Structures are given as structure tokens and as C-alpha cells.
Amino acid sequence: MREGKKYEFSEILSSIDGLSRATPAPYFYTRLRARMEKASLSAWERMAGYLTKPVVVVVFVGSVLALNSWTVLRQVNATLGTAQEQSTIQGIREELNIASNTNIYDLIKPE
């Protein structure tokens, strides 16, 4: 049985005697280089990939909502302030009997 193993071993070793070095197919490196250049992403593709990440989208949407809320609250406060100012001005006009739509031509009586 020991001789059988030696024979098997020598048979396996002799099977690799006829092998030669592997060579790539024609134009392999040209195709490889073209594929590698194609794989590099442009700046727009990289930016699109970055902007489609869920974290970036959530932060962007949250920022837009926060800015909209801030703008609406600012407008509401400005409107309330304007209404208070208008009521104060109206009170002064009534107190002093000042007409708000007086015109110099209305004050001159025709003869």
C-alpha cells in the first residue's frame, strides 16, 4: 500500500509537468483600463450619491421645515405688531379728530 501512495504521488507531480505559464486574452489590459476609468465617478455622480443618503435627506428636510416655521412665526408677530400699532394710531386720530383720508382739496370750500 505504501508503494501505491508513492505511485499516486509521482503521478500527481508528473501531471503538472506539461503546464505552461498563463497568458491573458488579447486586449485584456485595454479592457481592464477602460473598465477602471469607467468605474471612477464624476463629481455630479458623487454629489448625487451623497445627497441621496437618508441622513442628509432628513437633515435637509428638517432645516427647510425649521426655516419655514421661523418665517411664519416672524410674519405672525410682525402682523400682530402692525395691528397693535394701527389700533393705537386709530385711537389717536379719533381722540384728536384727525381724518385719515383728508386731502387739501377737500378742505377748500368751493365758492
C-alpha positions in Angstrom: 0.0 0.0 0.0 2.9 2.3 0.6 4.1 1.8 -3.0 0.6 2.7 -4.2 0.9 6.0 -2.4 4.3 6.7 -3.9 2.9 5.9 -7.4 -0.1 8.2 -6.8 2.2 11.0 -5.6 4.5 10.7 -8.5 1.5 10.6 -10.9 0.2 13.9 -9.4 3.6 15.6 -9.7 4.0 14.5 -13.3 0.6 15.9 -14.2 1.9 19.4 -13.7 5.0 18.9 -15.9 3.2 19.9 -19.1 1.7 23.2 -17.8 2.9 26.5 -19.1 2.5 30.0 -17.8 -0.9 31.5 -18.2 -1.3 34.4 -20.6 -4.2 36.9 -20.6 -6.5 37.1 -23.6 -5.8 39.7 -26.3 -6.6 43.3 -25.3 -7.2 42.2 -21.7 -5.3 45.2 -20.2 -7.0 47.6 -22.6 -10.4 46.4 -21.5 -9.3 46.4 -17.8 -8.1 50.0 -18.1 -11.4 51.1 -19.8 -13.4 49.4 -17.0 -11.3 51.1 -14.3 -11.7 54.5 -15.9 -15.5 54.0 -16.3 -15.7 53.0 -12.6 -14.4 56.4 -11.4 -17.4 58.6 -10.7 -17.8 62.2 -11.8 -18.3 65.0 -9.3 -22.0 65.1 -10.0 -22.4 61.4 -9.5 -20.6 61.5 -6.2 -22.7 64.5 -5.1 -25.9 62.7 -6.1 -24.8 59.7 -4.2 -24.1 61.8 -1.1 -27.4 63.7 -1.3 -29.5 60.5 -1.5 -28.2 59.2 1.8 -31.1 59.1 4.3 -29.3 61.2 7.0 -28.7 64.0 4.5 -32.3 64.0 3.3 -33.6 64.1 6.9 -31.3 67.0 7.9 -32.2 68.9 4.7 -36.0 68.4 5.2 -35.7 69.3 8.9 -33.8 72.5 8.0 -36.4 73.5 5.4 -39.3 72.9 7.9 -37.5 74.9 10.6 -36.9 77.8 8.3 -40.5 77.8 7.2 -41.7 77.7 10.8 -39.4 80.6 11.7 -40.6 82.7 8.8 -44.3 82.1 9.5 -43.8 82.9 13.2 -41.9 86.1 12.3 -44.7 87.1 9.9 -47.4 86.5 12.5 -45.5 88.5 15.1 -45.0 91.3 12.6 -48.7 91.3 11.7 -49.7 91.4 15.4 -47.4 94.3 16.0 -48.8 96.1 13.0 -52.3 95.6 14.1 -51.5 97.0 17.6 -49.8 100.0 16.0 -52.8 100.6 13.7 -55.2 100.4 16.7 -53.0 102.9 18.6 -52.9 105.3 15.6 -56.6 105.0 15.1 -57.2 105.8 18.8 -55.0 108.9 18.5 -56.9 110.0 15.3 -60.2 109.6 17.0 -59.0 111.5 20.0 -57.7 114.4 18.0 -60.4 114.3 15.4 -57.9 113.8 12.6 -59.4 112.3 9.4 -57.2 109.7 7.9 -58.2 110.5 4.4 -58.0 114.3 4.4 -56.9 116.0 1.3 -56.1 119.6 0.9 -58.7 119.9 -1.9 -61.4 118.6 0.5 -60.6 121.3 3.0 -61.0 124.1 0.5 -64.7 125.0 0.1 -65.7 125.9 -3.4 -67.1 129.5 -3.7 
